[in-house]
């Protein structure tokens, strides 16, 4: 079950509308809809509020049925980039290794360029 589906299920067990739930955690009901439909990923702080109000643990929200964590929450602000990483994570091991090397190369290149600018 996805993070959004868990949030929706828990909210409904409390018989709260999206607007009511949004008021309890301090966000607009449109944000609740985005969370529940997995269109937006709550920040770590917002996830903590959601868990507290729904009376569950963050671990529960982030784990799937077999107790393994699902990649639901991250500090990545760029949603398009996050979606790319989520899709890339579903590729086979060989393709993931190539992507990791490419990302690493860009990060190293950027670090070197920034160091060169400081001199």
ABEGO torsion letter per residue (X at the ends): XBAAAAAAAAAAAAGBBAAAAAAAAGBBAAAAAAAAAGABBBBAAAAAAAAAAAGBBAAAAABBAAGBBBBABBABABAAAAAAAAAAAABBAAAAAAAAAAAAAAAAAAAAAAAAAAX
